[in-house]
């Protein structure tokens, strides 16, 4: 298979990979992706509440796979500690923090309050821009989203074209029980905030704990219509809304 470049038809590649691997086990999806696009694949991980399972599967296939963590400057201290501990536990050898450009932050958010007045722009500044800056090197990104997490994710394909390459979602079909069984069976450490009721963990100012029985993502941007940070895009450049 030829390497990806600016002329690559990502939609065709996604369709081809889906035909071969849409129903394959997650580890096989990861292995096939790394083999099909050597040197062009990275994993995007928030090191949040649900991150350990995907990272464990990646580490089993190739622990040297680049793992991109978008370090917004507003993450919980517990998340930063968890990143170090989980990476060491799994033997991940290439975790790369992606940080927003300091000058852009100073111009757009000097008071560090943009999250409260314009959360979409805040996410674009602190999350999307740092990730977009490395997409030329990594046009194929593996992510940990699951269809059960939200209505906006209910129709996630395993492979999809996005604005800069391919998005790969090996855990798309995994249910809550599947994740729990894998975590327990593999003895994976939990994010320290999970025990405090945080079912989904993002930036500290925009994340709250959830009540028993509440939607796991109800604590993200609570009280707003916003449900996604916008890291994952459709082929036309708009935020991909599954469903």
C-alpha positions as CSV (number, residue, x, y, z in Angstrom):
1,X,0.0,0.0,0.0
2,X,1.5,3.4,-0.9
3,X,2.2,5.9,1.8
4,X,-0.3,8.6,2.7
5,X,0.3,12.0,1.2
6,X,-1.7,15.1,0.3
7,X,-3.3,13.4,-2.6
8,X,-4.6,10.4,-0.6
9,X,-8.3,9.7,-0.9
10,X,-8.9,9.2,2.8
11,X,-12.6,8.4,2.3
12,X,-11.6,5.5,-0.1
13,X,-9.0,4.3,2.4
14,X,-11.6,4.4,5.2
15,X,-14.1,2.4,3.1
16,X,-11.4,-0.1,2.2
17,X,-10.3,-0.6,5.8
18,X,-13.9,-0.9,7.0
19,X,-14.6,-3.7,4.5
20,X,-11.6,-5.6,5.9
21,X,-11.7,-4.8,9.6
22,X,-15.0,-3.2,10.7
23,X,-16.0,-6.3,12.6
24,X,-12.5,-7.3,13.7
25,X,-11.3,-7.5,17.3
26,X,-9.9,-4.2,18.6
27,X,-6.3,-5.5,18.8
28,X,-6.5,-6.7,15.2
29,X,-7.7,-3.2,14.1
30,X,-4.8,-1.6,15.8
31,X,-2.3,-4.1,14.4
32,X,-3.7,-3.7,10.9
33,X,-3.6,0.1,11.1
34,X,0.0,0.2,12.2
35,X,1.0,-2.2,9.4
36,X,-1.0,-0.4,6.7
37,X,0.4,3.1,7.5
38,X,3.9,2.5,9.0
39,X,5.3,5.6,10.7
40,X,2.2,7.7,10.1
41,X,0.0,6.5,13.0
42,X,-0.4,7.9,16.5
43,X,-2.9,7.3,19.3
44,X,-4.8,10.3,20.8
45,X,-5.5,9.8,24.5
46,X,-6.8,12.1,27.2
47,X,-5.6,9.7,29.9
48,X,-9.1,10.1,31.2
49,X,-11.6,7.8,32.9
50,X,-11.9,5.4,29.9
51,X,-8.3,5.6,28.5
52,X,-6.6,2.6,30.0
53,X,-8.3,-0.1,27.9
54,X,-7.2,1.3,24.5
55,X,-3.7,2.1,25.7
56,X,-3.4,-1.4,27.1
57,X,-4.3,-2.9,23.7
58,X,-1.9,-0.5,21.9
59,X,0.9,-1.5,24.3
60,X,0.3,-5.1,23.6
61,X,0.7,-4.6,19.9
62,X,3.5,-2.0,20.0
63,X,4.4,-0.1,23.1
64,X,6.6,2.3,21.1
65,X,3.5,3.7,19.2
66,X,3.4,7.5,19.6
67,X,0.7,8.5,22.1
68,X,-0.4,12.1,21.8
69,X,-1.8,13.7,25.0
70,X,-3.3,17.2,24.5
71,X,-2.1,19.0,27.6
72,X,-4.4,22.0,27.6
73,X,-2.9,23.6,30.7
74,X,-6.2,23.1,32.5
75,X,-6.1,19.4,33.2
76,X,-6.7,18.0,36.7
77,X,-3.5,17.4,38.6
78,X,-4.8,13.8,39.0
79,X,-4.8,13.4,35.2
80,X,-1.2,14.4,34.9
81,X,-0.2,11.9,37.6
82,X,-2.3,9.2,36.0
83,X,-0.6,9.8,32.7
84,X,2.8,9.1,34.2
85,X,1.6,6.1,36.2
86,X,-0.4,4.5,33.5
87,X,2.3,5.0,30.8
88,X,4.9,3.4,33.2
89,X,2.5,0.5,34.0
90,X,1.9,-0.3,30.3
91,X,5.5,0.3,29.2
92,X,4.5,3.1,26.7
93,X,7.7,4.6,25.6
94,X,6.6,7.5,23.4
95,X,4.0,9.7,25.1
96,X,4.1,13.2,23.7
97,X,2.3,16.1,25.4
98,X,0.8,18.6,22.9
99,X,0.5,22.1,24.4
100,X,-1.1,25.2,23.0
101,X,1.2,27.9,21.6
102,X,2.1,30.3,24.4
103,X,1.6,33.4,22.2
104,X,-1.8,32.3,21.0
105,X,-2.9,31.7,24.6
106,X,-1.7,35.1,25.7
107,X,-3.5,36.8,22.8
108,X,-6.8,34.9,23.1
109,X,-7.1,33.9,26.7
110,X,-4.8,36.1,28.9
111,X,-7.1,35.7,31.9
112,X,-7.6,32.0,31.5
113,X,-11.3,32.5,31.5
114,X,-12.2,31.7,27.9
115,X,-13.7,28.4,28.9
116,X,-16.5,30.2,30.7
117,X,-17.4,32.7,28.0
118,X,-16.7,30.8,24.8
119,X,-15.9,27.1,25.4
120,X,-15.9,26.2,21.7
121,X,-13.1,28.7,21.0
122,X,-11.3,27.6,24.1
123,X,-11.3,24.0,22.9
124,X,-10.1,25.1,19.5
125,X,-7.2,27.0,21.0
126,X,-6.1,24.5,23.6
127,X,-7.0,21.2,21.9
128,X,-7.6,21.3,18.2
129,X,-4.8,23.7,17.3
130,X,-2.0,21.6,19.0
131,X,-3.3,18.4,17.4
132,X,-3.7,20.0,14.0
133,X,-0.1,21.1,14.2
134,X,1.2,17.5,14.1
135,X,-1.3,16.0,11.6
136,X,1.1,16.2,8.7
137,X,3.4,13.8,10.7
138,X,0.5,11.6,11.9
139,X,-2.4,11.6,9.3
140,X,-3.8,8.4,10.9
141,X,-5.1,8.8,14.5
142,X,-6.4,6.1,16.7
143,X,-8.9,7.2,19.3
144,X,-10.8,5.7,22.2
145,X,-14.4,6.8,21.5
146,X,-17.2,4.3,22.0
147,X,-20.7,4.3,20.5
148,X,-22.4,3.9,23.8
149,X,-20.9,7.1,25.3
150,X,-23.3,9.6,23.7
151,X,-26.0,10.1,21.1
152,X,-23.4,12.0,19.0
153,X,-21.3,8.9,18.9
154,X,-24.0,6.3,18.3
155,X,-23.0,5.6,14.7
156,X,-19.2,5.8,14.9
157,X,-17.5,3.8,12.2
158,X,-14.2,2.0,12.9
159,X,-12.5,3.9,10.1
160,X,-13.5,7.3,8.9
161,X,-12.0,10.1,6.9
162,X,-11.5,13.4,8.7
163,X,-10.3,16.8,7.7
164,X,-6.6,15.7,7.6
165,X,-6.5,11.9,7.3
166,X,-8.0,8.9,8.9
167,X,-9.7,8.5,12.3
168,X,-9.5,4.9,13.7
169,X,-11.9,3.8,16.5
170,X,-11.0,0.3,17.5
171,X,-13.4,0.3,20.6
172,X,-16.4,1.7,18.7
173,X,-18.6,-1.3,19.5
174,X,-17.4,-2.0,23.0
175,X,-20.0,-1.8,25.7
176,X,-19.6,-0.7,29.3
177,X,-19.4,-4.3,30.4
178,X,-16.7,-5.1,27.8
179,X,-14.5,-2.3,29.1
180,X,-15.0,-3.3,32.8
181,X,-14.1,-6.9,32.1
182,X,-11.0,-5.9,30.2
183,X,-9.9,-3.5,33.0
184,X,-10.4,-6.1,35.7
185,X,-9.0,-9.0,33.7
186,X,-5.8,-7.0,32.9
187,X,-5.5,-5.3,36.3
188,X,-5.5,-1.9,34.8
189,X,-5.2,1.1,37.3
190,X,-8.2,3.4,37.3
191,X,-8.1,7.2,37.0
192,X,-8.1,8.5,40.6
193,X,-11.1,10.7,39.9
194,X,-13.3,7.8,39.0
195,X,-13.7,6.9,42.6
196,X,-15.0,10.4,43.3
197,X,-17.8,10.2,40.7
198,X,-16.1,11.5,37.6
199,X,-17.3,9.1,34.8
200,X,-15.7,11.3,32.1
201,X,-12.7,13.5,32.7
202,X,-11.6,16.5,30.7
203,X,-10.3,20.0,31.7
204,X,-10.8,20.8,35.4
205,X,-13.0,24.0,34.9
206,X,-15.4,22.1,32.5
207,X,-15.8,18.8,34.2
208,X,-17.9,17.8,37.2
209,X,-18.8,14.5,38.9
210,X,-22.0,12.8,37.9
211,X,-24.8,11.4,40.0
212,X,-25.5,7.6,40.1
213,X,-27.5,6.7,37.0
214,X,-26.7,10.0,35.2
215,X,-25.3,9.9,31.7
216,X,-21.5,9.5,32.0
217,X,-20.8,12.6,29.9
218,X,-23.3,14.8,31.8
219,X,-20.5,16.2,33.8
220,X,-18.8,17.6,30.7
221,X,-19.7,21.3,30.0
222,X,-22.6,20.9,32.4
223,X,-25.5,23.2,31.7
224,X,-24.4,23.8,28.1
225,X,-25.5,22.3,24.8
226,X,-21.9,21.5,24.1
227,X,-21.1,17.8,24.2
228,X,-17.9,17.4,22.2
229,X,-14.5,19.2,22.3
230,X,-14.1,19.0,18.5
231,X,-10.9,17.0,18.3
232,X,-12.6,14.6,15.8
233,X,-13.7,16.1,12.5
234,X,-15.6,15.0,9.5
235,X,-14.0,15.1,6.0
236,X,-15.4,18.5,5.4
237,X,-13.7,20.0,8.4
238,X,-16.9,20.2,10.6
239,X,-17.2,18.5,13.9
240,X,-18.3,14.9,13.2
241,X,-21.7,14.3,14.8
242,X,-22.5,10.7,14.7
243,X,-26.1,9.6,14.7
